[in-house]
Amino acid sequence: MSKQHFYFKLIPPRPTFGTDMTAEEKALMQQHLTYTREAFDAGKVLIYGPVLASAGAFGVAILEMEDAAEVQQFGDADPSIKAGMNRFEFFPMRVGAARGTA
């Protein structure tokens, strides 16, 4: 089976999170960034970063994984989620076009 694409949303604990993180939260976010970068380097994450929405920032990634079970495992293993700070949701998507693809 070919890989599938998913929209992955990282939901912070509060709308002001991006501007008022505690030292402990910053440390967890650093672990989250390391974890996400490793998945990016492994080819599982195509693009990721914060969305600076007026109602409060949140994280987004476009994932390329085998199936929804792999995405669920990816989210569950994120250090910021394991610690109970962030939560996530994801949705399957169809890529209409992408730069750098044949």
N, CA, C and O atoms as a GROMACS GRO file, in nm:
protein
  408
    1MET      N    1   0.084  -0.119   0.000
    1MET     CA    2   0.000   0.000   0.000
    1MET      C    3   0.089   0.125   0.000
    1MET      O    4   0.190   0.130   0.070
    2SER      N    5   0.051   0.223  -0.078
    2SER     CA    6   0.130   0.346  -0.082
    2SER      C    7   0.101   0.430   0.041
    2SER      O    8  -0.001   0.413   0.108
    3LYS      N    9   0.191   0.520   0.069
    3LYS     CA   10   0.176   0.608   0.185
    3LYS      C   11   0.058   0.702   0.165
    3LYS      O   12   0.021   0.736   0.053
    4GLN      N   13   0.001   0.742   0.277
    4GLN     CA   14  -0.111   0.834   0.277
    4GLN      C   15  -0.070   0.965   0.342
    4GLN      O   16   0.031   0.972   0.412
    5HIS      N   17  -0.147   1.068   0.318
    5HIS     CA   18  -0.119   1.200   0.374
    5HIS      C   19  -0.224   1.236   0.478
    5HIS      O   20  -0.341   1.200   0.467
    6PHE      N   21  -0.178   1.309   0.580
    6PHE     CA   22  -0.264   1.348   0.690
    6PHE      C   23  -0.232   1.491   0.733
    6PHE      O   24  -0.116   1.533   0.737
    7TYR      N   25  -0.337   1.564   0.766
    7TYR     CA   26  -0.326   1.695   0.829
    7TYR      C   27  -0.324   1.668   0.979
    7TYR      O   28  -0.416   1.606   1.032
    8PHE      N   29  -0.221   1.715   1.047
    8PHE     CA   30  -0.202   1.690   1.190
    8PHE      C   31  -0.201   1.825   1.261
    8PHE      O   32  -0.122   1.913   1.228
    9LYS      N   33  -0.288   1.840   1.359
    9LYS     CA   34  -0.298   1.966   1.433
    9LYS      C   35  -0.257   1.942   1.579
    9LYS      O   36  -0.316   1.859   1.647
   10LEU      N   37  -0.157   2.016   1.624
   10LEU     CA   38  -0.114   2.012   1.763
   10LEU      C   39  -0.186   2.125   1.838
   10LEU      O   40  -0.171   2.242   1.803
   11ILE      N   41  -0.262   2.089   1.938
   11ILE     CA   42  -0.347   2.184   2.009
   11ILE      C   43  -0.285   2.215   2.144
   11ILE      O   44  -0.272   2.127   2.229
   12PRO      N   45  -0.248   2.342   2.166
   12PRO     CA   46  -0.184   2.379   2.292
   12PRO      C   47  -0.286   2.386   2.406
   12PRO      O   48  -0.407   2.382   2.382
   13PRO      N   49  -0.238   2.397   2.529
   13PRO     CA   50  -0.328   2.396   2.644
   13PRO      C   51  -0.412   2.523   2.661
   13PRO      O   52  -0.511   2.521   2.735
   14ARG      N   53  -0.374   2.633   2.594
   14ARG     CA   54  -0.449   2.759   2.608
   14ARG      C   55  -0.415   2.849   2.490
   14ARG      O   56  -0.309   2.835   2.429
   15PRO      N   57  -0.504   2.941   2.456
   15PRO     CA   58  -0.480   3.029   2.341
   15PRO      C   59  -0.355   3.117   2.354
   15PRO      O   60  -0.295   3.153   2.253
   16THR      N   61  -0.316   3.150   2.474
   16THR     CA   62  -0.200   3.238   2.496
   16THR      C   63  -0.069   3.162   2.510
   16THR      O   64   0.034   3.221   2.541
   17PHE      N   65  -0.072   3.033   2.487
   17PHE     CA   66   0.043   2.946   2.511
   17PHE      C   67   0.172   2.996   2.446
   17PHE      O   68   0.278   2.992   2.507
   18GLY      N   69   0.162   3.045   2.322
   18GLY     CA   70   0.281   3.090   2.250
   18GLY      C   71   0.352   3.208   2.316
   18GLY      O   72   0.470   3.230   2.290
   19THR      N   73   0.283   3.282   2.398
   19THR     CA   74   0.343   3.401   2.460
   19THR      C   75   0.365   3.389   2.610
   19THR      O   76   0.432   3.473   2.669
   20ASP      N   77   0.309   3.284   2.673
   20ASP     CA   78   0.323   3.276   2.818
   20ASP      C   79   0.363   3.138   2.869
   20ASP      O   80   0.322   3.097   2.978
   21MET      N   81   0.442   3.065   2.791
   21MET     CA   82   0.489   2.934   2.833
   21MET      C   83   0.574   2.944   2.959
   21MET      O   84   0.652   3.037   2.975
   22THR      N   85   0.556   2.847   3.047
   22THR     CA   86   0.641   2.836   3.164
   22THR      C   87   0.774   2.772   3.121
   22THR      O   88   0.787   2.723   3.009
   23ALA      N   89   0.870   2.771   3.210
   23ALA     CA   90   0.999   2.707   3.179
   23ALA      C   91   0.980   2.558   3.153
   23ALA      O   92   1.043   2.503   3.063
   24GLU      N   93   0.894   2.493   3.229
   24GLU     CA   94   0.868   2.351   3.208
   24GLU      C   95   0.802   2.327   3.072
   24GLU      O   96   0.836   2.232   3.002
   25GLU      N   97   0.708   2.414   3.035
   25GLU     CA   98   0.642   2.401   2.905
   25GLU      C   99   0.740   2.425   2.791
   25GLU      O  100   0.735   2.356   2.689
   26LYS      N  101   0.830   2.522   2.807
   26LYS     CA  102   0.932   2.546   2.704
   26LYS      C  103   1.020   2.424   2.685
   26LYS      O  104   1.056   2.388   2.573
   27ALA      N  105   1.056   2.359   2.795
   27ALA     CA  106   1.140   2.239   2.787
   27ALA      C  107   1.065   2.127   2.713
   27ALA      O  108   1.125   2.057   2.631
   28LEU      N  109   0.937   2.110   2.741
   28LEU     CA  110   0.857   2.009   2.670
   28LEU      C  111   0.845   2.044   2.522
   28LEU      O  112   0.849   1.955   2.437
   29MET      N  113   0.829   2.171   2.491
   29MET     CA  114   0.820   2.210   2.350
   29MET      C  115   0.952   2.187   2.278
   29MET      O  116   0.952   2.154   2.160
   30GLN      N  117   1.063   2.203   2.347
   30GLN     CA  118   1.192   2.173   2.286
   30GLN      C  119   1.202   2.024   2.253
   30GLN      O  120   1.252   1.986   2.148
   31GLN      N  121   1.153   1.940   2.345
   31GLN     CA  122   1.150   1.796   2.318
   31GLN      C  123   1.057   1.765   2.201
   31GLN      O  124   1.088   1.680   2.117
   32HIS      N  125   0.943   1.834   2.196
   32HIS     CA  126   0.849   1.818   2.084
   32HIS      C  127   0.918   1.853   1.952
   32HIS      O  128   0.904   1.780   1.854
   33LEU      N  129   0.991   1.964   1.950
   33LEU     CA  130   1.059   2.006   1.827
   33LEU      C  131   1.164   1.904   1.784
   33LEU      O  132   1.177   1.875   1.665
   34THR      N  133   1.238   1.851   1.878
   34THR     CA  134   1.338   1.748   1.846
   34THR      C  135   1.270   1.624   1.789
   34THR      O  136   1.316   1.567   1.689
   35TYR      N  137   1.161   1.582   1.852
   35TYR     CA  138   1.085   1.465   1.807
   35TYR      C  139   1.032   1.487   1.665
   35TYR      O  140   1.043   1.399   1.580
   36THR      N  141   0.974   1.604   1.640
   36THR     CA  142   0.917   1.633   1.510
   36THR      C  143   1.027   1.642   1.404
   36THR      O  144   1.009   1.596   1.291
   37ARG      N  145   1.139   1.702   1.438
   37ARG     CA  146   1.250   1.713   1.343
   37ARG      C  147   1.303   1.575   1.305
   37ARG      O  148   1.339   1.551   1.190
   38GLU      N  149   1.308   1.485   1.402
   38GLU     CA  150   1.352   1.348   1.371
   38GLU      C  151   1.257   1.281   1.272
   38GLU      O  152   1.302   1.211   1.180
   39ALA      N  153   1.127   1.301   1.290
   39ALA     CA  154   1.028   1.245   1.197
   39ALA      C  155   1.041   1.312   1.059
   39ALA      O  156   1.026   1.246   0.956
   40PHE      N  157   1.069   1.441   1.059
   40PHE     CA  158   1.092   1.513   0.933
   40PHE      C  159   1.214   1.455   0.861
   40PHE      O  160   1.208   1.426   0.741
   41ASP      N  161   1.322   1.439   0.933
   41ASP     CA  162   1.445   1.385   0.873
   41ASP      C  163   1.425   1.242   0.822
   41ASP      O  164   1.492   1.200   0.728
   42ALA      N  165   1.332   1.168   0.883
   42ALA     CA  166   1.302   1.031   0.841
   42ALA      C  167   1.203   1.027   0.724
   42ALA      O  168   1.170   0.919   0.675
   43GLY      N  169   1.156   1.143   0.680
   43GLY     CA  170   1.065   1.148   0.566
   43GLY      C  171   0.918   1.126   0.600
   43GLY      O  172   0.836   1.107   0.511
   44LYS      N  173   0.885   1.130   0.728
   44LYS     CA  174   0.746   1.108   0.771
   44LYS      C  175   0.666   1.239   0.778
   44LYS      O  176   0.544   1.239   0.770
   45VAL      N  177   0.737   1.351   0.792
   45VAL     CA  178   0.674   1.483   0.802
   45VAL      C  179   0.720   1.564   0.680
   45VAL      O  180   0.840   1.579   0.658
   46LEU      N  181   0.625   1.615   0.604
   46LEU     CA  182   0.660   1.690   0.484
   46LEU      C  183   0.683   1.837   0.513
   46LEU      O  184   0.771   1.900   0.454
   47ILE      N  185   0.605   1.892   0.604
   47ILE     CA  186   0.615   2.033   0.643
   47ILE      C  187   0.554   2.045   0.783
   47ILE      O  188   0.460   1.973   0.817
   48TYR      N  189   0.609   2.136   0.863
   48TYR     CA  190   0.553   2.156   0.996
   48TYR      C  191   0.587   2.295   1.047
   48TYR      O  192   0.681   2.359   1.000
   49GLY      N  193   0.511   2.341   1.145
   49GLY     CA  194   0.538   2.468   1.208
   49GLY      C  195   0.415   2.526   1.274
   49GLY      O  196   0.306   2.469   1.265
   50PRO      N  197   0.432   2.640   1.340
   50PRO     CA  198   0.318   2.702   1.408
   50PRO      C  199   0.231   2.781   1.310
   50PRO      O  200   0.280   2.840   1.214
   51VAL      N  201   0.103   2.780   1.337
   51VAL     CA  202   0.007   2.863   1.265
   51VAL      C  203  -0.027   2.978   1.359
   51VAL      O  204  -0.074   2.954   1.470
   52LEU      N  205  -0.004   3.100   1.317
   52LEU     CA  206  -0.021   3.216   1.403
   52LEU      C  207  -0.161   3.273   1.389
   52LEU      O  208  -0.178   3.385   1.340
   53ALA      N  209  -0.259   3.197   1.431
   53ALA     CA  210  -0.399   3.236   1.420
   53ALA      C  211  -0.433   3.342   1.525
   53ALA      O  212  -0.377   3.342   1.634
   54SER      N  213  -0.524   3.432   1.490
   54SER     CA  214  -0.559   3.540   1.582
   54SER      C  215  -0.627   3.487   1.709
   54SER      O  216  -0.619   3.551   1.814
   55ALA      N  217  -0.692   3.374   1.702
   55ALA     CA  218  -0.757   3.316   1.820
   55ALA      C  219  -0.659   3.236   1.906
   55ALA      O  220  -0.698   3.186   2.012
   56GLY      N  221  -0.536   3.224   1.863
   56GLY     CA  222  -0.434   3.149   1.935
   56GLY      C  223  -0.359   3.057   1.842
   56GLY      O  224  -0.418   2.989   1.758
   57ALA      N  225  -0.229   3.056   1.857
   57ALA     CA  226  -0.144   2.974   1.770
   57ALA      C  227  -0.165   2.826   1.798
   57ALA      O  228  -0.204   2.786   1.908
   58PHE      N  229  -0.138   2.746   1.697
   58PHE     CA  230  -0.140   2.600   1.710
   58PHE      C  231  -0.038   2.545   1.612
   58PHE      O  232   0.006   2.615   1.521
   59GLY      N  233  -0.001   2.420   1.630
   59GLY     CA  234   0.095   2.357   1.541
   59GLY      C  235   0.026   2.280   1.430
   59GLY      O  236  -0.083   2.228   1.449
   60VAL      N  237   0.092   2.274   1.316
   60VAL     CA  238   0.039   2.195   1.206
   60VAL      C  239   0.154   2.120   1.139
   60VAL      O  240   0.267   2.168   1.131
   61ALA      N  241   0.122   2.001   1.091
   61ALA     CA  242   0.216   1.923   1.012
   61ALA      C  243   0.138   1.849   0.905
   61ALA      O  244   0.023   1.810   0.927
   62ILE      N  245   0.200   1.830   0.793
   62ILE     CA  246   0.146   1.741   0.690
   62ILE      C  247   0.233   1.617   0.696
   62ILE      O  248   0.354   1.622   0.673
   63LEU      N  249   0.169   1.505   0.727
   63LEU     CA  250   0.239   1.379   0.746
   63LEU      C  251   0.222   1.288   0.626
   63LEU      O  252   0.120   1.292   0.558
   64GLU      N  253   0.322   1.208   0.601
   64GLU     CA  254   0.316   1.104   0.499
   64GLU      C  255   0.346   0.972   0.570
   64GLU      O  256   0.462   0.941   0.599
   65MET      N  257   0.242   0.896   0.597
   65MET     CA  258   0.256   0.774   0.676
   65MET      C  259   0.173   0.662   0.615
   65MET      O  260   0.092   0.685   0.525
   66GLU      N  261   0.194   0.542   0.665
   66GLU     CA  262   0.126   0.424   0.610
   66GLU      C  263  -0.025   0.430   0.628
   66GLU      O  264  -0.100   0.398   0.536
   67ASP      N  265  -0.069   0.470   0.748
   67ASP     CA  266  -0.212   0.466   0.778
   67ASP      C  267  -0.240   0.548   0.903
   67ASP      O  268  -0.149   0.603   0.965
   68ALA      N  269  -0.368   0.556   0.938
   68ALA     CA  270  -0.410   0.634   1.055
   68ALA      C  271  -0.350   0.579   1.184
   68ALA      O  272  -0.325   0.655   1.278
   69ALA      N  273  -0.328   0.449   1.191
   69ALA     CA  274  -0.269   0.390   1.312
   69ALA      C  275  -0.128   0.445   1.334
   69ALA      O  276  -0.089   0.472   1.448
   70GLU      N  277  -0.052   0.460   1.227
   70GLU     CA  278   0.083   0.516   1.241
   70GLU      C  279   0.077   0.662   1.285
   70GLU      O  280   0.160   0.706   1.365
   71VAL      N  281  -0.018   0.736   1.234
   71VAL     CA  282  -0.035   0.876   1.276
   71VAL      C  283  -0.071   0.882   1.423
   71VAL      O  284  -0.017   0.964   1.498
   72GLN      N  285  -0.163   0.797   1.466
   72GLN     CA  286  -0.202   0.793   1.607
   72GLN      C  287  -0.081   0.763   1.695
   72GLN      O  288  -0.063   0.826   1.799
   73GLN      N  289   0.000   0.668   1.654
   73GLN     CA  290   0.121   0.634   1.730
   73GLN      C  291   0.217   0.752   1.734
   73GLN      O  292   0.278   0.780   1.838
   74PHE      N  293   0.232   0.820   1.621
   74PHE     CA  294   0.318   0.938   1.615
   74PHE      C  295   0.272   1.043   1.715
   74PHE      O  296   0.353   1.096   1.791
   75GLY      N  297   0.143   1.072   1.716
   75GLY     CA  298   0.090   1.171   1.810
   75GLY      C  299   0.106   1.126   1.954
   75GLY      O  300   0.149   1.204   2.039
   76ASP      N  301   0.070   1.003   1.982
   76ASP     CA  302   0.077   0.952   2.119
   76ASP      C  303   0.219   0.953   2.175
   76ASP      O  304   0.238   0.967   2.296
   77ALA      N  305   0.320   0.938   2.088
   77ALA     CA  306   0.459   0.933   2.133
   77ALA      C  307   0.524   1.070   2.146
   77ALA      O  308   0.636   1.080   2.198
   78ASP      N  309   0.458   1.175   2.102
   78ASP     CA  310   0.512   1.311   2.114
   78ASP      C  311   0.531   1.344   2.262
   78ASP      O  312   0.437   1.330   2.340
   79PRO      N  313   0.650   1.387   2.302
   79PRO     CA  314   0.674   1.417   2.444
   79PRO      C  315   0.577   1.518   2.505
   79PRO      O  316   0.540   1.505   2.621
   80SER      N  317   0.535   1.616   2.428
   80SER     CA  318   0.444   1.718   2.482
   80SER      C  319   0.303   1.661   2.503
   80SER      O  320   0.228   1.711   2.587
   81ILE      N  321   0.269   1.560   2.427
   81ILE     CA  322   0.139   1.495   2.440
   81ILE      C  323   0.146   1.389   2.551
   81ILE      O  324   0.054   1.377   2.633
   82LYS      N  325   0.254   1.313   2.553
   82LYS     CA  326   0.272   1.214   2.659
   82LYS      C  327   0.267   1.280   2.796
   82LYS      O  328   0.217   1.220   2.892
   83ALA      N  329   0.319   1.401   2.807
   83ALA     CA  330   0.320   1.474   2.934
   83ALA      C  331   0.183   1.532   2.970
   83ALA      O  332   0.165   1.583   3.080
   84GLY      N  333   0.088   1.526   2.877
   84GLY     CA  334  -0.045   1.579   2.902
   84GLY      C  335  -0.058   1.728   2.879
   84GLY      O  336  -0.160   1.788   2.916
   85MET      N  337   0.042   1.791   2.820
   85MET     CA  338   0.037   1.935   2.797
   85MET      C  339  -0.043   1.967   2.671
   85MET      O  340  -0.139   2.045   2.677
   86ASN      N  341  -0.006   1.910   2.559
   86ASN     CA  342  -0.074   1.934   2.432
   86ASN      C  343  -0.165   1.816   2.401
   86ASN      O  344  -0.156   1.710   2.463
   87ARG      N  345  -0.252   1.837   2.305
   87ARG     CA  346  -0.333   1.729   2.249
   87ARG      C  347  -0.329   1.743   2.098
   87ARG      O  348  -0.273   1.840   2.047
   88PHE      N  349  -0.387   1.650   2.026
   88PHE     CA  350  -0.381   1.656   1.880
   88PHE      C  351  -0.507   1.599   1.818
   88PHE      O  352  -0.584   1.527   1.881
   89GLU      N  353  -0.523   1.636   1.693
   89GLU     CA  354  -0.623   1.574   1.608
   89GLU      C  355  -0.563   1.564   1.469
   89GLU      O  356  -0.472   1.639   1.434
   90PHE      N  357  -0.614   1.472   1.391
   90PHE     CA  358  -0.563   1.457   1.255
   90PHE      C  359  -0.675   1.412   1.164
   90PHE      O  360  -0.777   1.357   1.206
   91PHE      N  361  -0.652   1.439   1.036
   91PHE     CA  362  -0.751   1.407   0.933
   91PHE      C  363  -0.679   1.358   0.809
   91PHE      O  364  -0.575   1.414   0.772
   92PRO      N  365  -0.731   1.255   0.743
   92PRO     CA  366  -0.674   1.215   0.615
   92PRO      C  367  -0.694   1.326   0.514
   92PRO      O  368  -0.791   1.402   0.521
   93MET      N  369  -0.602   1.335   0.421
   93MET     CA  370  -0.616   1.437   0.316
   93MET      C  371  -0.566   1.380   0.184
   93MET      O  372  -0.490   1.283   0.181
   94ARG      N  373  -0.609   1.442   0.079
   94ARG     CA  374  -0.560   1.409  -0.055
   94ARG      C  375  -0.479   1.527  -0.103
   94ARG      O  376  -0.527   1.640  -0.102
   95VAL      N  377  -0.359   1.501  -0.145
   95VAL     CA  378  -0.274   1.607  -0.195
   95VAL      C  379  -0.310   1.630  -0.342
   95VAL      O  380  -0.300   1.540  -0.426
   96GLY      N  381  -0.352   1.752  -0.372
   96GLY     CA  382  -0.386   1.787  -0.510
   96GLY      C  383  -0.261   1.812  -0.592
   96GLY      O  384  -0.252   1.771  -0.708
   97ALA      N  385  -0.165   1.878  -0.531
   97ALA     CA  386  -0.038   1.906  -0.596
   97ALA      C  387   0.062   1.942  -0.488
   97ALA      O  388   0.025   1.991  -0.381
   98ALA      N  389   0.188   1.917  -0.516
   98ALA     CA  390   0.294   1.954  -0.423
   98ALA      C  391   0.421   1.981  -0.502
   98ALA      O  392   0.452   1.910  -0.597
   99ARG      N  393   0.491   2.081  -0.462
   99ARG     CA  394   0.619   2.112  -0.527
   99ARG      C  395   0.718   2.001  -0.501
   99ARG      O  396   0.717   1.938  -0.394
  100GLY      N  397   0.804   1.977  -0.596
  100GLY     CA  398   0.908   1.877  -0.579
  100GLY      C  399   0.863   1.733  -0.602
  100GLY      O  400   0.939   1.640  -0.575
  101THR      N  401   0.742   1.714  -0.651
  101THR     CA  402   0.695   1.579  -0.681
  101THR      C  403   0.682   1.563  -0.832
  101THR      O  404   0.668   1.661  -0.906
  102ALA      N  405   0.689   1.441  -0.875
  102ALA     CA  406   0.680   1.414  -1.020
  102ALA      C  407   0.541   1.429  -1.072
  102ALA      O  408   0.518   1.410  -1.192
   0.00000   0.00000   0.00000
